[in-house]
Amino acid sequence: MERYAWKARIVPGKLDEYVRRHDEIWPEMTQVLNESGIHNYTIWNTGDELFGYYECESIEYASKVQRESEVVKKWDEYMKDILVMEKDPVTGAQPLLKQVFYHP
């Protein structure tokens, strides 16, 4: 199992809207996550910062499925007014954070 962590920022004052949109996540978006092999997906917040973490069998495969998904493109468009997220031009996903410590 591989682990993936990312970070982003919420547009100031938009946290409630960000939470609302995730409370109402589209079924087709969760289907893409499932097809990507993504599990244990969690997003944390402090101030205007977000930290996301998930597990998957293959980060490469999960990134490919998401990069090629029209649903993910629509979700990104839907979120762009409240979310500032850097994207890796090669993978189309958030840049993978480098792991510096792990305690199983």
OpenMM code with the backbone's topology and positions (N, CA, C; nanometers):
from openmm import Vec3, app, unit

residues = "MET GLU ARG TYR ALA TRP LYS ALA ARG ILE VAL PRO GLY LYS LEU ASP GLU TYR VAL ARG ARG HIS ASP GLU ILE TRP PRO GLU MET THR GLN VAL LEU ASN GLU SER GLY ILE HIS ASN TYR THR ILE TRP ASN THR GLY ASP GLU LEU PHE GLY TYR TYR GLU CYS GLU SER ILE GLU TYR ALA SER LYS VAL GLN ARG GLU SER GLU VAL VAL LYS LYS TRP ASP GLU TYR MET LYS ASP ILE LEU VAL MET GLU LYS ASP PRO VAL THR GLY ALA GLN PRO LEU LEU LYS GLN VAL PHE TYR HIS PRO".split()
positions = [
    Vec3(0.0848, -0.1178, 0.0000),
    Vec3(0.0000, 0.0000, 0.0000),
    Vec3(0.0894, 0.1242, 0.0000),
    Vec3(0.0616, 0.2164, -0.0899),
    Vec3(0.1350, 0.3429, -0.0943),
    Vec3(0.0524, 0.4517, -0.0264),
    Vec3(0.1210, 0.5510, 0.0293),
    Vec3(0.0555, 0.6630, 0.0967),
    Vec3(0.0839, 0.7909, 0.0186),
    Vec3(-0.0173, 0.8758, 0.0098),
    Vec3(-0.0076, 0.9997, -0.0654),
    Vec3(-0.0545, 1.1144, 0.0228),
    Vec3(0.0235, 1.2195, 0.0304),
    Vec3(-0.0136, 1.3370, 0.1090),
    Vec3(-0.0003, 1.4616, 0.0218),
    Vec3(-0.0921, 1.5560, 0.0411),
    Vec3(-0.0910, 1.6798, -0.0366),
    Vec3(-0.1333, 1.7967, 0.0527),
    Vec3(-0.1106, 1.9164, 0.0031),
    Vec3(-0.1534, 2.0357, 0.0753),
    Vec3(-0.2138, 2.1361, -0.0227),
    Vec3(-0.2960, 2.2249, 0.0322),
    Vec3(-0.3594, 2.3301, -0.0480),
    Vec3(-0.4041, 2.4405, 0.0474),
    Vec3(-0.4584, 2.5470, -0.0098),
    Vec3(-0.5122, 2.6570, 0.0696),
    Vec3(-0.6562, 2.6841, 0.0288),
    Vec3(-0.7351, 2.7227, 0.1254),
    Vec3(-0.8725, 2.7654, 0.0999),
    Vec3(-0.8708, 2.9167, 0.0825),
    Vec3(-0.9483, 2.9669, -0.0095),
    Vec3(-0.9651, 3.1109, -0.0225),
    Vec3(-1.0193, 3.1618, 0.1117),
    Vec3(-0.9595, 3.2680, 0.1667),
    Vec3(-1.0046, 3.3168, 0.2976),
    Vec3(-1.1565, 3.3361, 0.3020),
    Vec3(-1.2156, 3.2863, 0.4106),
    Vec3(-1.3594, 3.2992, 0.4303),
    Vec3(-1.4435, 3.1913, 0.3629),
    Vec3(-1.3797, 3.0956, 0.2958),
    Vec3(-1.4538, 2.9939, 0.2200),
    Vec3(-1.4508, 2.8543, 0.2829),
    Vec3(-1.4037, 2.8424, 0.4069),
    Vec3(-1.3962, 2.7105, 0.4696),
    Vec3(-1.5327, 2.6438, 0.4798),
    Vec3(-1.6345, 2.7177, 0.5254),
    Vec3(-1.7678, 2.6574, 0.5376),
    Vec3(-1.8174, 2.6041, 0.4040),
    Vec3(-1.7926, 2.6776, 0.2975),
    Vec3(-1.8344, 2.6327, 0.1647),
    Vec3(-1.7554, 2.5100, 0.1213),
    Vec3(-1.6273, 2.5077, 0.1521),
    Vec3(-1.5447, 2.3917, 0.1202),
    Vec3(-1.5987, 2.2666, 0.1903),
    Vec3(-1.6289, 2.2798, 0.3177),
    Vec3(-1.6831, 2.1674, 0.3939),
    Vec3(-1.8181, 2.1259, 0.3368),
    Vec3(-1.9045, 2.2210, 0.3065),
    Vec3(-2.0363, 2.1898, 0.2507),
    Vec3(-2.0237, 2.1098, 0.1217),
    Vec3(-1.9350, 2.1532, 0.0332),
    Vec3(-1.9194, 2.0830, -0.0944),
    Vec3(-1.8690, 1.9401, -0.0740),
    Vec3(-1.7845, 1.9204, 0.0242),
    Vec3(-1.7372, 1.7843, 0.0508),
    Vec3(-1.8428, 1.7013, 0.1238),
    Vec3(-1.9254, 1.7654, 0.2054),
    Vec3(-2.0375, 1.6940, 0.2678),
    Vec3(-2.1356, 1.6439, 0.1617),
    Vec3(-2.1386, 1.7146, 0.0490),
    Vec3(-2.2296, 1.6806, -0.0602),
    Vec3(-2.1532, 1.6296, -0.1827),
    Vec3(-2.0402, 1.5623, -0.1601),
    Vec3(-1.9566, 1.5157, -0.2705),
    Vec3(-2.0406, 1.4337, -0.3692),
    Vec3(-2.0146, 1.4539, -0.4953),
    Vec3(-2.0904, 1.3858, -0.5994),
    Vec3(-2.0638, 1.2350, -0.5948),
    Vec3(-2.1656, 1.1534, -0.6113),
    Vec3(-2.1447, 1.0079, -0.6162),
    Vec3(-2.0471, 0.9674, -0.7265),
    Vec3(-2.0513, 1.0378, -0.8387),
    Vec3(-1.9591, 1.0036, -0.9470),
    Vec3(-1.8139, 1.0379, -0.9123),
    Vec3(-1.7953, 1.1347, -0.8210),
    Vec3(-1.6596, 1.1662, -0.7760),
    Vec3(-1.6078, 1.0561, -0.6837),
    Vec3(-1.6911, 1.0089, -0.5930),
    Vec3(-1.6468, 0.8994, -0.5063),
    Vec3(-1.6241, 0.7728, -0.5883),
    Vec3(-1.6989, 0.7570, -0.6962),
    Vec3(-1.6774, 0.6417, -0.7843),
    Vec3(-1.5384, 0.6486, -0.8478),
    Vec3(-1.4964, 0.7663, -0.8916),
    Vec3(-1.3622, 0.7820, -0.9487),
    Vec3(-1.2557, 0.7507, -0.8439),
    Vec3(-1.2760, 0.7985, -0.7222),
    Vec3(-1.1798, 0.7680, -0.6161),
    Vec3(-1.1698, 0.6172, -0.5948),
    Vec3(-1.2848, 0.5513, -0.5931),
    Vec3(-1.2846, 0.4052, -0.5781),
    Vec3(-1.2149, 0.3374, -0.6951),
    Vec3(-1.2436, 0.3821, -0.8168),
    Vec3(-1.1795, 0.3245, -0.9362),
    Vec3(-1.0288, 0.3479, -0.9347),
    Vec3(-0.9873, 0.4572, -0.8721),
    Vec3(-0.8450, 0.4893, -0.8605),
    Vec3(-0.7743, 0.4021, -0.7584),
    Vec3(-0.8527, 0.3313, -0.6774),
    Vec3(-0.7949, 0.2491, -0.5719),
    Vec3(-0.7639, 0.3266, -0.4456),
    Vec3(-0.8241, 0.4440, -0.4316),
    Vec3(-0.7978, 0.5309, -0.3172),
    Vec3(-0.8846, 0.4893, -0.1988),
    Vec3(-0.8201, 0.4771, -0.0815),
    Vec3(-0.8883, 0.4404, 0.0427),
    Vec3(-0.8355, 0.5280, 0.1563),
    Vec3(-0.9093, 0.5305, 0.2649),
    Vec3(-0.8672, 0.6062, 0.3841),
    Vec3(-0.8302, 0.7500, 0.3493),
    Vec3(-0.9131, 0.8128, 0.2657),
    Vec3(-0.8883, 0.9502, 0.2230),
    Vec3(-0.9419, 1.0441, 0.3301),
    Vec3(-0.8528, 1.1274, 0.3815),
    Vec3(-0.8887, 1.2216, 0.4859),
    Vec3(-0.8302, 1.3578, 0.4512),
    Vec3(-0.9048, 1.4638, 0.4822),
    Vec3(-0.8554, 1.6000, 0.4645),
    Vec3(-0.8685, 1.6714, 0.5987),
    Vec3(-0.7596, 1.7352, 0.6425),
    Vec3(-0.7576, 1.8124, 0.7654),
    Vec3(-0.7442, 1.9604, 0.7310),
    Vec3(-0.7829, 2.0446, 0.8274),
    Vec3(-0.7788, 2.1890, 0.8081),
    Vec3(-0.7227, 2.2581, 0.9310),
    Vec3(-0.6419, 2.3614, 0.9062),
    Vec3(-0.6037, 2.4567, 1.0090),
    Vec3(-0.5966, 2.5934, 0.9417),
    Vec3(-0.6671, 2.6905, 0.9954),
    Vec3(-0.6719, 2.8223, 0.9321),
    Vec3(-0.7222, 2.8088, 0.7892),
    Vec3(-0.6449, 2.8616, 0.6953),
    Vec3(-0.6798, 2.8502, 0.5529),
    Vec3(-0.6016, 2.7379, 0.4843),
    Vec3(-0.5347, 2.6546, 0.5623),
    Vec3(-0.4542, 2.5471, 0.5052),
    Vec3(-0.5275, 2.4134, 0.5130),
    Vec3(-0.5049, 2.3312, 0.4111),
    Vec3(-0.5579, 2.1958, 0.4070),
    Vec3(-0.4424, 2.0978, 0.3942),
    Vec3(-0.4609, 1.9826, 0.4548),
    Vec3(-0.3670, 1.8725, 0.4399),
    Vec3(-0.4492, 1.7485, 0.4091),
    Vec3(-0.4194, 1.6837, 0.2972),
    Vec3(-0.4917, 1.5638, 0.2583),
    Vec3(-0.4012, 1.4425, 0.2596),
    Vec3(-0.4615, 1.3274, 0.2879),
    Vec3(-0.3869, 1.2024, 0.2935),
    Vec3(-0.4765, 1.0896, 0.2454),
    Vec3(-0.4186, 1.0015, 0.1619),
    Vec3(-0.4905, 0.8789, 0.1274),
    Vec3(-0.3937, 0.7656, 0.1030),
    Vec3(-0.4490, 0.6460, 0.0976),
    Vec3(-0.3719, 0.5257, 0.0693),
    Vec3(-0.4258, 0.4636, -0.0582),
    Vec3(-0.3346, 0.4018, -0.1348),
    Vec3(-0.3739, 0.3357, -0.2588),
    Vec3(-0.2700, 0.2291, -0.2933),
    Vec3(-0.3078, 0.1399, -0.3801),
    Vec3(-0.2140, 0.0360, -0.4234),
    Vec3(-0.1014, 0.0958, -0.5076),
    Vec3(-0.1352, 0.1955, -0.5897),
    Vec3(-0.0364, 0.2548, -0.6793),
    Vec3(-0.0657, 0.4034, -0.6980),
    Vec3(0.0237, 0.4879, -0.6525),
    Vec3(0.0076, 0.6317, -0.6731),
    Vec3(0.0062, 0.6626, -0.8217),
    Vec3(0.0904, 0.5954, -0.8973),
    Vec3(0.0953, 0.6179, -1.0420),
    Vec3(-0.0405, 0.5884, -1.1056),
    Vec3(-0.1002, 0.4751, -1.0693),
    Vec3(-0.2311, 0.4389, -1.1254),
    Vec3(-0.3400, 0.5353, -1.0788),
    Vec3(-0.3424, 0.5675, -0.9505),
    Vec3(-0.4429, 0.6597, -0.8969),
    Vec3(-0.4337, 0.7954, -0.9664),
    Vec3(-0.3127, 0.8430, -0.9875),
    Vec3(-0.2934, 0.9708, -1.0561),
    Vec3(-0.3411, 0.9643, -1.2005),
    Vec3(-0.3135, 0.8538, -1.2672),
    Vec3(-0.3546, 0.8365, -1.4070),
    Vec3(-0.5069, 0.8378, -1.4200),
    Vec3(-0.5741, 0.7617, -1.3357),
    Vec3(-0.7208, 0.7558, -1.3419),
    Vec3(-0.7793, 0.8944, -1.3179),
    Vec3(-0.7292, 0.9643, -1.2182),
    Vec3(-0.7802, 1.0981, -1.1886),
    Vec3(-0.7484, 1.1970, -1.3009),
    Vec3(-0.6274, 1.1901, -1.3533),
    Vec3(-0.5855, 1.2821, -1.4592),
    Vec3(-0.6734, 1.2668, -1.5830),
    Vec3(-0.7174, 1.1446, -1.6132),
    Vec3(-0.7954, 1.1173, -1.7333),
    Vec3(-0.9463, 1.1301, -1.7122),
    Vec3(-0.9881, 1.1590, -1.5907),
    Vec3(-1.1305, 1.1619, -1.5573),
    Vec3(-1.1957, 1.2967, -1.5882),
    Vec3(-1.3041, 1.2914, -1.6636),
    Vec3(-1.3829, 1.4124, -1.6893),
    Vec3(-1.4509, 1.4601, -1.5612),
    Vec3(-1.4885, 1.3665, -1.4743),
    Vec3(-1.5509, 1.4023, -1.3463),
    Vec3(-1.4544, 1.4837, -1.2616),
    Vec3(-1.3291, 1.4425, -1.2543),
    Vec3(-1.2290, 1.5166, -1.1768),
    Vec3(-1.2085, 1.6552, -1.2373),
    Vec3(-1.2076, 1.6652, -1.3687),
    Vec3(-1.1939, 1.7972, -1.4334),
    Vec3(-1.3104, 1.8879, -1.3933),
    Vec3(-1.4324, 1.8332, -1.3912),
    Vec3(-1.5498, 1.9115, -1.3510),
    Vec3(-1.5414, 1.9489, -1.2031),
    Vec3(-1.4944, 1.8547, -1.1190),
    Vec3(-1.4801, 1.8834, -0.9756),
    Vec3(-1.3779, 1.9947, -0.9539),
    Vec3(-1.2654, 1.9875, -1.0223),
    Vec3(-1.1630, 2.0920, -1.0108),
    Vec3(-1.2191, 2.2278, -1.0509),
    Vec3(-1.2972, 2.2308, -1.1566),
    Vec3(-1.3611, 2.3552, -1.2022),
    Vec3(-1.4582, 2.4058, -1.0949),
    Vec3(-1.5354, 2.3152, -1.0380),
    Vec3(-1.6327, 2.3467, -0.9326),
    Vec3(-1.5650, 2.4037, -0.8083),
    Vec3(-1.4447, 2.3578, -0.7773),
    Vec3(-1.3750, 2.3983, -0.6551),
    Vec3(-1.2839, 2.5193, -0.6729),
    Vec3(-1.2561, 2.5601, -0.7964),
    Vec3(-1.1517, 2.6607, -0.8181),
    Vec3(-1.1823, 2.7979, -0.7583),
    Vec3(-1.3081, 2.8287, -0.7298),
    Vec3(-1.3389, 2.9591, -0.6715),
    Vec3(-1.3143, 2.9632, -0.5204),
    Vec3(-1.2921, 2.8465, -0.4585),
    Vec3(-1.2718, 2.8444, -0.3136),
    Vec3(-1.1411, 2.7767, -0.2721),
    Vec3(-1.0666, 2.7249, -0.3684),
    Vec3(-0.9492, 2.6448, -0.3376),
    Vec3(-0.8297, 2.6881, -0.4213),
    Vec3(-0.7153, 2.7036, -0.3562),
    Vec3(-0.5899, 2.7346, -0.4244),
    Vec3(-0.5038, 2.6097, -0.4128),
    Vec3(-0.4839, 2.5415, -0.5258),
    Vec3(-0.4119, 2.4148, -0.5229),
    Vec3(-0.3121, 2.4092, -0.6380),
    Vec3(-0.1887, 2.3892, -0.6013),
    Vec3(-0.0839, 2.3698, -0.7010),
    Vec3(-0.1033, 2.2319, -0.7645),
    Vec3(-0.0805, 2.2218, -0.8946),
    Vec3(-0.0900, 2.0928, -0.9641),
    Vec3(0.0433, 2.0618, -1.0310),
    Vec3(0.0823, 1.9372, -1.0227),
    Vec3(0.2009, 1.8893, -1.0917),
    Vec3(0.1663, 1.8792, -1.2399),
    Vec3(0.2402, 1.9483, -1.3287),
    Vec3(0.2058, 1.9455, -1.4705),
    Vec3(0.2189, 1.8072, -1.5347),
    Vec3(0.2994, 1.7213, -1.4775),
    Vec3(0.3180, 1.5870, -1.5333),
    Vec3(0.2042, 1.4945, -1.4926),
    Vec3(0.1719, 1.4917, -1.3629),
    Vec3(0.0698, 1.3985, -1.3147),
    Vec3(-0.0698, 1.4588, -1.3156),
    Vec3(-0.0805, 1.5911, -1.3123),
    Vec3(-0.2100, 1.6559, -1.3026),
    Vec3(-0.2660, 1.6533, -1.1615),
    Vec3(-0.1920, 1.5957, -1.0674),
    Vec3(-0.2353, 1.5868, -0.9279),
    Vec3(-0.1563, 1.6870, -0.8441),
    Vec3(-0.1951, 1.6976, -0.7185),
    Vec3(-0.1199, 1.7811, -0.6274),
    Vec3(0.0192, 1.7209, -0.6115),
    Vec3(0.1221, 1.8040, -0.6015),
    Vec3(0.2563, 1.7495, -0.5801),
    Vec3(0.2606, 1.6639, -0.4532),
    Vec3(0.3183, 1.5490, -0.4659),
    Vec3(0.3325, 1.4551, -0.3545),
    Vec3(0.4269, 1.5136, -0.2509),
    Vec3(0.3823, 1.5183, -0.1256),
    Vec3(0.4704, 1.5629, -0.0186),
    Vec3(0.5718, 1.4541, 0.0120),
    Vec3(0.6921, 1.4937, 0.0422),
    Vec3(0.7980, 1.3990, 0.0724),
    Vec3(0.7831, 1.3501, 0.2163),
    Vec3(0.7791, 1.2206, 0.2329),
    Vec3(0.7711, 1.1629, 0.3671),
    Vec3(0.9063, 1.1761, 0.4360),
    Vec3(0.9054, 1.2278, 0.5592),
    Vec3(1.0301, 1.2429, 0.6345),
    Vec3(1.0288, 1.1625, 0.7643),
    Vec3(0.9134, 1.1066, 0.8023),
    Vec3(0.9050, 1.0231, 0.9212),
    Vec3(0.7848, 0.9307, 0.9090),
    Vec3(0.8008, 0.8094, 0.9593),
    Vec3(0.6909, 0.7130, 0.9598),
    Vec3(0.7034, 0.6236, 1.0819),
    Vec3(0.5959, 0.6072, 1.1547),
    Vec3(0.5913, 0.5159, 1.2690),
    Vec3(0.4735, 0.4215, 1.2493),
    Vec3(0.4998, 0.2975, 1.2169),
    Vec3(0.3892, 0.2033, 1.1893),
    Vec3(0.3101, 0.1658, 1.3146),
] * unit.nanometer
topology = app.Topology()
chain = topology.addChain("A")
for resn in residues:
    res = topology.addResidue(resn, chain)
    for name in ("N", "CA", "C"):
        topology.addAtom(name, app.Element.getBySymbol(name[0]), res)
